[in-house]
Amino acid sequence: MSTATTAILLFSRRPGAEARHKQVVPHDYTTSTRVAHVLQEHTRRAVQQSGYPVIEHTEAVQRGTTFGERLAHAMASAFAAGYERVIAVGNDCPTLHDVDWASVDAHLADGQPVLGPTPEGGTYLIGMRRDHFDAEAFAALPWQSAHTGQALRRHLAILSGQPPVRLVPRSDVNTPGDLHALVRCACTAPSSALLGKLCDALGRRPEHGPLPPPSLKSTSYVRLQQARAPPVVRA
């Protein structure tokens, strides 16, 4: 499938801003920022290795009051750049490198939108064509909720005339509990470069033993189901 008409949109925040919104290490902005940086770089590598052009859209250029408005603006910008198909992802899915990008693009070329669901009801990937995109209706969907995925499926089915293709569910990292679930075994038996880097960011090495459970008391954080990405094109 030609990559000239398809782009990957990396819709995210820079690590410092991400740490302010998602305190994945309770009461520790510095460590949360290091974790966010590791996840951001992991995502960049995953999307750059896809072979598709990448548009990176951070909070520095995002426009809009709500999450939906900001994502709709980012999608509109990608279509305005001349792409007919856009695959939007966030920066917090640890297994994004396992996505079959060519398969996603093939479904889009056949007129089928594509959604990658998370267990909590959100999405880690949204693939749509120009003719599937209604910016106003898209922005008004119930983003950052347990109903995001279901609402997106209905919305895209109406616009495309067929149900979206559903990819394998993948977890993302939005809370201290999510981070703990990801790394609790990594510090005793690292299984990938990502997990090793997360252990480094947390200051935990194999000899330190398993990561202790997070304390969620009095911790404030925002759960984000981002939609959830060669050279990177920074919008």
C-alpha positions, 0 to 999 in steps of 0.5 A: 500500500502506498504511504504517500496518501497515508500518515500516522498522527502522533497526538500527545503531550511533551513529557513535562506536560504529560507528567502534570496531567498524569501522575503515574508516580504519585507525588513525584513529578520528576520521576513521572516526567522520566517515565513519560519521556521513556514512553514518548521515545518508545512510541516515536520509534514504533511509528518511525519504523512503520514506513509511513510519514509521521505528523507529531502534534503536541500540546504546543500546537494543539488548538481547542478547549476540550480533548475532542476539539484538540484531536479534531483539529489535529486530524483536520490539519493532517487531512489539510496537509494532503493525506487521504488516510490518517492513523491517530495514536497516542504516546502511552501504549507500550505494545504499539510497536506490534501494530501491523500498520500496512494491514491498518492502511489496507483496511482504510484503502478498502473504505473500512475505518479501524479502531484499536480498543483498550480494556477500559473502553477507550482507544489506542488507535483510530484510523479513518479516511478523509470521507469518514471525518466530520470535525464537529461531530468527532469533537463532540464524542464522549472522549476520555470516558469508558464510552469513547470506544463504543461512541466512536464505533457508532460514529464511524459506522454511520459515516463509512457505511460499515462497522470499523475493523477492531484490532487486538485490544492493548493496554495503555499507561494512564495511572499508577496502577497501569504503570505498576502492572507493566513493570512489576515483573520487569524489575526482576526479569526485564523482558524488553528494552522498554521495560529496562528503561522504565526500571531505570526511570523508576530507579529500580534495578533487578537487584532491588526486587519487584516494584512495590504496589502504588499508593493511590491515596490522595493522588490526583490524576486524569485518565486519558484514553488517547487516541492515545506514530521516515522523518517526523513532521512537527506541525 
